[in-house]
């Protein structure tokens, strides 16, 4: 199912509307939110201070920004927990690790430590799901709604497609849960594959 999401009918949303609908849907959820991240590079928003630092070659400043966000990430995880929910992310990674993924992993490490669990899957383990193109970037809110996150030609976020078909959502959740089951906890992956790497250049 995941490799056919591209062809499923959905409603196009601009970036602002996507975030508004995401906040609404997750705010009333009891259950799991799943995020699947596949691309090995994204362009973050130009006003993101960690991205600004990384783009300017200031690795230590970028790490400091991530660390400063720890309290907010803990608060987000606590909010999900209070409503009986949890946000789980599956990060698909190719090797050798791209500079972007190495940078992003620094943020994901803090997110994971803050109570939003993350697991990592080697891209080779999902190759059987990628017949014609890579898996899409997805957020699935319980069994309520699936968002296929959309990006422009520079891989900057530009909105999403909303899919409400319960059959599509059910199958997508089942396949993501299977990926989660075979994935490696981020802490173990980070210690082995990311921590030893030299500082990257974007």
C-alpha positions in Angstrom: 0.0 0.0 0.0 2.7 2.5 0.9 4.2 2.4 -2.6 0.8 3.2 -4.1 0.0 6.2 -1.9 1.2 8.5 -4.7 -1.7 7.3 -6.9 -4.4 7.5 -4.2 -6.9 10.4 -4.5 -6.5 13.1 -1.9 -7.2 16.7 -1.1 -4.3 19.1 -1.7 -3.4 21.4 1.2 -1.0 24.3 1.4 1.6 24.3 4.1 -0.4 26.5 6.5 -3.6 24.5 6.1 -1.7 21.2 6.5 -0.2 22.3 9.8 -3.6 23.6 11.0 -5.3 20.3 10.1 -2.5 18.3 11.7 -2.8 20.2 14.9 -6.6 19.7 14.9 -6.4 15.9 14.2 -3.6 15.2 16.7 -5.2 17.3 19.3 -8.2 15.0 19.5 -6.4 11.7 19.1 -6.2 8.8 21.4 -3.7 6.4 19.8 -0.6 6.5 17.7 0.7 9.1 15.2 3.1 7.6 12.7 5.6 9.5 10.7 7.7 7.9 7.9 10.6 9.9 6.6 12.4 8.6 3.4 14.2 11.4 1.6 17.9 11.8 2.4 17.8 15.6 2.0 15.3 18.4 2.8 15.6 22.1 2.7 14.4 23.5 6.0 12.6 26.9 6.4 15.0 29.8 6.0 14.2 31.2 9.5 15.1 27.9 11.2 18.1 28.9 13.4 19.6 25.4 13.5 19.4 25.2 9.7 20.9 28.7 9.4 23.8 27.6 11.5 24.3 24.4 9.6 24.1 26.2 6.3 26.7 28.6 7.5 29.1 25.9 8.5 28.6 26.5 12.3 28.1 22.9 13.5 28.4 23.7 17.2 25.9 26.5 17.0 23.5 24.2 15.3 23.9 21.6 18.0 23.3 24.2 20.7 20.1 25.3 19.0 18.9 21.7 19.0 19.7 21.3 22.7 17.8 24.6 23.5 14.7 22.9 22.0 14.8 19.9 24.4 12.3 21.4 26.9 9.8 22.1 24.1 10.2 18.5 22.8 9.7 17.1 26.2 6.5 19.2 26.6 5.2 18.0 23.3 5.8 14.3 24.3 4.1 14.9 27.6 1.0 16.5 25.9 0.6 13.4 23.7 1.0 11.2 26.7 -1.7 13.1 28.7 -4.2 12.5 25.9 -3.3 8.8 25.6 -1.3 9.2 22.4 2.3 8.8 21.2 4.2 10.1 18.1 6.4 7.5 16.5 8.8 8.2 13.7 10.4 5.7 11.3 13.5 7.2 9.7 14.7 5.3 6.5 18.4 5.8 6.0 20.7 5.2 3.0 24.4 4.6 3.4 26.8 6.3 3.4 24.8 8.7 5.5 24.1 12.1 3.8 25.3 15.3 5.5 21.6 16.3 5.9 20.7 13.0 7.7 23.8 13.3 10.0 22.6 16.8 10.9 19.0 15.8 11.3 20.0 12.9 13.5 21.3 15.3 16.1 17.8 16.7 16.4 16.1 13.3 16.3 18.4 12.1 19.1 17.0 14.8 21.4 13.4 14.2 20.2 13.9 10.5 21.0 15.3 11.2 24.4 12.5 13.6 25.1 9.8 10.9 24.9 8.9 10.7 21.2 10.3 7.3 20.1 12.2 7.0 16.8 13.5 3.9 15.0 15.8 3.6 12.0 15.4 1.3 9.0 18.1 0.7 6.4 16.8 1.6 2.9 17.7 -1.8 1.7 15.1 -3.4 3.9 12.3 -1.5 2.3 13.4 -2.0 -1.3 10.6 -4.5 -1.9 8.2 -1.7 -1.3 9.8 0.7 -3.8 9.0 -0.8 -7.2 8.8 2.4 -9.2 9.9 5.2 -6.8 11.0 5.7 -3.2 8.3 5.6 -0.5 6.5 8.9 0.1 6.9 11.1 3.2 3.9 10.3 5.4 2.1 11.3 8.6 -0.7 9.1 9.7 -2.9 10.2 12.6 -4.4 7.2 14.3 -6.9 5.7 11.9 -8.4 9.2 11.2 -6.3 10.6 8.4 -3.2 10.1 6.3 -1.2 13.1 5.1 1.3 12.6 2.3 3.7 15.5 2.9 4.6 17.4 -0.2 7.9 19.1 -1.2 9.0 21.5 -3.9 11.8 20.9 -6.4 14.3 21.9 -3.6 12.8 19.5 -1.1 11.3 22.4 0.9 8.0 21.6 2.6 5.1 23.1 0.6 2.0 21.3 2.0 0.4 17.9 1.9 -2.3 15.7 0.4 -5.0 14.6 2.8 -6.3 11.1 2.4 -9.4 10.0 4.4 -10.1 6.6 2.9 -10.3 4.2 6.0 -9.1 1.2 3.9 -6.0 3.0 2.7 -5.3 4.3 6.2 -5.7 0.8 7.8 -3.3 -0.8 5.3 -0.8 2.0 5.6 -0.8 1.7 9.4 -0.3 -2.0 9.2 2.7 -1.7 6.8 4.3 1.1 8.9 3.9 -0.9 12.1 5.7 -3.8 10.3 8.6 -1.4 9.5 8.6 -0.2 13.1 8.8 -3.8 14.4 11.9 -4.6 12.3 13.6 -1.2 12.8 16.5 -0.4 15.2 16.0 2.0 18.1 17.6 5.3 17.3 19.8 5.4 20.3 21.6 2.2 19.2 21.9 3.3 15.6 23.1 6.8 16.6 25.9 5.4 18.8 27.1 3.0 16.1 26.7 4.9 12.9 26.4 8.7 13.6 28.4 9.5 16.7 31.8 8.4 15.1 31.3 10.5 12.0 33.4 13.7 11.4 31.6 17.0 11.2 29.7 17.2 7.9 29.6 19.9 5.3 26.3 20.8 3.7 
